[in-house]
Amino acid sequence: MRYREPICFITLSIAAWLCLSVSGEPGASAFSYGTEAGKNDACLACHGDPAQVSKAVFIDTEHFNQTTHARIGCEACHGKVPAAHPDGGKVSRAGCGECHADVDQEYATGLHVKKTSCNGCHNPHLVHSPKEVSGQEINAMCSNCHNALEMTAKHGEWLPQSELHLRMLPCITCHTGAKEYYISMYIVKSKNDSLFGKQEVAGYGELKRISGGNEIVSLIDKNRDNYVSLEELRLFNRSQSSLRLHGMMTPVAVSHKFEILDDRRNCTFCHTSGPALMQTSFIAVPEADGSYSRVPVEKGAVLDALYGTPDFYMMGSTKNNALNKIGLAIICGGLIMPVGHGFVRFLTRKNRNTKEHKS
Amino acid sequence: MSENSSEKNRIYLQPWPVRIWHWINACGIIALIVTGAQIRFPESVALLPNYKSAIDIHNVTGLVVSISFSFWFFYYKMVKNTLDKLYIPDEEDLKHGLVRQLLYYCFWYFLGRPSPYHATPDHKFNPMQKSAYLAVMFVLMPLVGLTGILLLNVTPLRVLVLMWGGIKFIVALHFLLACSLLAFLCTHVYLATLGNYIKPMLVGWEDVEEHEEKPVAAPAAIPGYRPVRHYPEYEVMQHEQRQG
């Protein structure tokens, strides 16, 4: 009994250590790489103020604080800040490959490596994980270098309705060798609430206002179980007049090779009815910090549920089965005459032969 | 038409612009049906080597058929000025002609009686043909063409697409209209085998048989029967009435 207290103390210590280890997985919101996060404030005191630093080294504090990079802290990348900083000496900068070695190696084998480094597309102080961006944001990155008009013309050499394709798809859907895809849906809103207005990705503030201050997802997820059923999706499409959902086919794992793959020129890669690629889907809901959170949607041919969307339709993929049956009935109606009349015609052929002989 | 005896029994029924238009239309519509089926059902229809070729052929053929349709309309309306007369059923057609033609197809034909209608260049179609072609040429064809043009230009014509109810509605309409055209095509081809319709559409001329020139006695046994204009019996009746 006299060892009871030390045994309890040791057991509790081990349990607490285990709990902390499990909850502290990298990427979890509560995770901290140590004490560096606390030191961000010292850096951002100057670098977060546009009046004190040049544009090149200014960091948007609000956005930066939401990134995974903020969690690992400034010194994780800029380890050797000279004592004389800011008056003298260069601040060291870690290469992206030091943490993202696999991406770095893959990128080195791709087409872009000769054109730009990681920074060319990703601002390390604003970077979000692929889960936190909408499809259109991915394309915005590409359009920094690839002029949209030029790309439309270039794709138009072989791709029907190239402008429509480029507007509705993230570039990486075709230009990565991903094997698994999901449908990423995001909420769009007509410009000036006009039915014919151009549809743009609805922002956080606007959606918050429309939802009456509630969580944005409650516009779609009526029972607020953080899971959208196909029925809830249909209901949203029918009930909303100004908001719509657009679906984008997005790779699950984004590769950085940016290949030109011939099999993606096979239209049936996307344009077939309910392929396995289109069974998993999420709704990208905007967050206050400018990122997006994913709300899972019931598995199934989700694009078929978007009936209320006036300008979303995927030829060959999102067809209505009830309509197919009506079409078949119409064609069968057209066959009544040849089949029915032809049959009686065959049975009564003697009548006509007799008359012909008489005449 | 010549007056000499050798051509006396032939009538020039289908002028060459109409024949060219008809066969462009025929080949075009078949190509559109085949490619359209592949576009809508890529997982089960693969008559063309790939989806893109189906889309390309569908788009080009659709445009060719639309343009040839416009020429057809222009030719009959502006050049021949007979569009209304040929395609819009008149009062007599509606009152009696339709029923008579229907009776012919449903009963008289099987009994071996001759067709109550004989085509002339100004009245090429029997009342049933007129009604069917009116629906096909003035409703189905223009609508299927217009919806096709909208789907071909979704981005530039976005406002028009939305005014029509959106892509999904236009696709549904385009599909149902196409099914209706296919249904019509089945009936059209079958009915062409009933009479002497295919040869004039190939060469333009129709051979008129001798007995058709002779007055045909009105089938008095049919209750409510009354001969109408364009039918051989009508002339007999007019003649008898004049004679008192």
Interface residues (C-beta under 8 A of the other chain):
Chain A: W158 P160 Q161 E163 L164 R167 L195 F196 R265 N266 C267 T268 H271 T272 S273 Y307 T309 P310 D311 F312 Y313 M315 G316 T318 K319 N320 L323 N324 I326 G327 L328 I330 I331 G333 G334 L335 M337 P338 H341 G342 V344 R345 T348 N351 R352 T354 K355 E356 S359
Chain B: I39 R40 F41 P42 E43 N50 Y51 K52 I55 D56 N59 Y105 Y109 F110 L111 G112 R113 V154 T155 R158 V159 V161 L162 M163 G165 G166 I167 K168 F169 V171 A172 F175 L176 A178 C179 S180 L182 A183 F184 L185 C186 T187 V189 Y190 L191 L194 H211
